[in-house]
């Protein structure tokens, strides 16, 4: 009568289990990646809806950066970037109202009920779950300092007009974007930390006048000139290669964006630099070529 497995039989069973695990792990990783991509798209969709609700309320697009300067009053008399402005439209009105009690220091001027300040308060909608440069909601280079953002606003849509003070305002409303709202990028993915042109993206950052390195923005022609729209997106770059001049994504094969009409899409790595530039510019008059589809 046999007392148990022989050593050879045990090794065969272990080998079979190892093979099954090896087959299962890639499938699990794909499921996790798909879930993270879906969450990222959902975040961008919320930003798209927020832009439209803001435009419906105030009859203008939000400014890339608001200012507590009287000339910029129609965009809000406070200092803060667009991700602060959109707080009431992503179900964060109490936080928005609290930090606006100190309008010249929306990021750090108020101690909130939970003992935190705005810059140390995480906003899940502003963070992509695949952004590996985020460390427990902080931008990797800002742990203990400022909370991360994984999405940058297109300066060409929200910030081409110097309105007054530190305000970078929009030239158009949604209804009169010359190329049509469906043909211009509103927000694109970014890493929360980059090493080339060191910096990143922080959701409470006050704007380019403080420093461009940490403002959540893409296509920043104020810093790099008109040619910045010809900088193509980066697809899963390493942290060392991630460049503040570009949009970058941690998703394999594409960069997620939300368009001016609120629709979301993944821009594939096959997109040309010219097509990317056409999609960033709201009034260049060029239709998006076939490599955009």
N, C-alpha and C positions, 0 to 999 in steps of 0.2 A: 504494500500500500504506500503511495507517494505522500511524503510529509509536506511538500510545498514546491515552489518554483525552483528550477535550477538557475544557476547564475546566468546561463545563456538566455533562458527564457525571460528572466528579469531584465536583462540588457535590451532584448528585443522590444519588450513593452515600453521601457524608458525611451528607446529610440523612436517608437511610434508616437508616443506622447509629445516628444520634442518636435517631431515633424508637424503634428497637428497644431501645436502652439505657434510654430513658425509660419504656418498657413493662416492662422487666425490673427496674428498681430497686425499684418498689413491691412486686413479688413477693418480691424478696430481703429487703426490710425486714420483710415479713409473716412470712417463714420465720424470720428472726432473732428477731422478737418472740414467735413461737410457741415457739421453742426456749427463750427466756429464761423464758417463762411456765411451761413444763414443768419447767425446773430449779427455779424458785421453788416450784412445787407439790411437787416431790420433797424440797426442803429442809423444807417444812412437814410433809410426811408423816413424815420422819425425826424431827422434833420430837414429832409425835403418838405414834409408836412409842416414843420415849424416855420420854415421860410414862407410858405404860402399863407399860413395863418397870420404871420407878422404882416405880410404885404396886404392881406385883406383888412387887417385892423388899422394899419397906419398909412396905407395907400403908397407904400414905397418898399423897396427891398431894404433889409437891415444893412447898416454900415459895417465894413470890416472892423473899424475901430470907432467907438463913440468917444465923445469928449465933453467935459463940463465947460465948454465954451458956448456962449449964447448963439453964435452963428450956426452951431451944429445942433441946436436944440431939438430939431425935428427927429433926430436919431437918438435922443436921450441925453439928458444933461448929467453925464457921469463918464468916468474914464474906465473903459473896458472893451475887450474884443467881442467879436460877434457871438462867441459861445456863451458869454455872459448875457448878451442881449436876448438870446433864444431861450434862456432858462424858463420863462413863464409859459413857453409853448411846448416844453417837454415835461410838463407837470412838476416844475421846480419853482413855482411862483413864490412860496414862502422864503426860500433861500434868496431869490432875486430881490424881494422886498427888503430883506434884512440887510443885505450887503450894500444896497443903494442908500442906506442911511448915512454912509460916509462916501459920497459920490466921487471924491478925488482919490480914494483908495479902496476900490471895490474888492480887491484881492486879499487885503490884509487888515482893513480898518475896523472890522467888527468881530468880536468874539461871539460865536453863535451859541445857541442853547446847549449844544453838546460839547462845548468847550473848544471846538475847532474854529478855524478861520476858513474863508472861502478857498484859499489856495491849498489847504490841507483836507478839503472835502472831495471825495471821489464822486464822479458822475458816471455811472456805468454806460449810459448812452454814448458817451464820448470816447469809449475805449473799445478797441477791437480785441476779441479774445485771442487772436493769433499774434498780436503784437508782442514779440518776445522781449522788447526793450522796456516793457512795463514790469515793475517789481512791486507786487502787492498794491497796485493802483498808482504808485509813484512812477514818474519818468525815471529811467534807470540812473541818470546822472543827478537826479534831484531827490533821492530818497531822504525823507525827512524835511523836504523843502516845498515842492510844488507837485500837485497831482497831474497826471498825464492826460494827453489827448492824442487820439490816433487818426484824427481827421483835420485836414486843412481847408480853409475857405479859399475859393478862387478870387484872388485880388482883382482880376480882370472884370469880374462881375460885381463885386461888392466894394471895391476900394480905389477906383481910378480917379476920384475927384477929391481934392483937398478942400474940405468944406469950411473948416475953421478950427483953431486949436490943434488938437492931435487927431482930428476926425478924418479918416479915409472913407469917403462915402461912395455910394453907387451912382452910376450915370443913368440907369434905367429902372423902370418898374418891371414886374414880370410881364405885364400886358404889352409893353412896347420894346422888348428886347429885339433888336433888328433881325438877328438870325433865328429867332424863335426860341422859346424857353426849352424846347426838347433838344436843342442842338448846342447847348452850352453847359459845361460842367459847373456845378455849384460847390460841391465838396468832393475832395478826393482823399484816399487813404494816405497816411503818413506814419512813419515810426515816431514814437514819443521821444526817442533819442537818436541822434546821428553823430557820426564822428568827423565826416568831411564837412567843412564849414561848421564846426562843432556847435551843437545846440539841440533843438528838438521842438516839441509842441506841448504847451501847457495851457489848459483850458481857461485859466483865470488871467493869463498874461495881458498886461495893459495895452500892448500894441507895438507897432514897428518903431515909433518914436522913442520908446524905451530901449528896445533892441530887437532887431529882426530875428536873432538866433532862436528865440523861444516863442515867437508869435505863431499861432496855428494857422498857417497860410501856405498856399501854393501859388505858383506863377507870380512871384513877388518882384514886379518890375520896378518898384520904388527902390529896391536895393540893387538889383542886377540889370536894370534896363529892359527895353522891349524884347530883347533876344531871349529872355528867360522862358518865354512860351515854347521855345524850340528845345528845351531840355526834356528829354523823354522820361517817362516813368521808369522806376526801378522795380524789377520783379524778384522778390525774395533775396535782396542783397544782404550780405553780412553787415554787422554793425559797423565794421571798419570801412566798408564801401558805401554805406548809406550817406546820402548827400542832401543837405538842407535845401539845395536848389531844386530838388526833384520831389515828386510824389513817389512813395514806395509802399509795397504791400508784402505781407508775410504769407499770403495765400499763393499756392503754386499756380502759375500760369496766367494770373490776371490781377489787375488792380481794380478794386471796387470804387465806383463813383456814384453820386446822385446828381441828376441833371436838373436844370432849372424848372422843369415841369414836375419834379418830384419822383420821376422814374429812376430806378436803380439798374445798374448794369455792371458786368465785369469786362474791363478792357483787356483784351488778350495781349500776350507778348508779341504778337504779329503786327500790332499797330505801328504805323510809321510815325516818325517825328513830326512830319507835316500835318498828318491827321490829328495828332494829339494837340498841336498848336491851334488848328481850326476849332477843336472842341473847347479850348480854353477861352478863345476870343468870342465875345458875344455879338460883335458888329463887323466882322471881317468880310462878310458876304459870301463866304465859301461853304458850299454844301459838304457834309461829312462824307468822305469817300467810302468805297466798299469795304476797306479793311477795318472800318469802325464797327461793322455788323458781325 
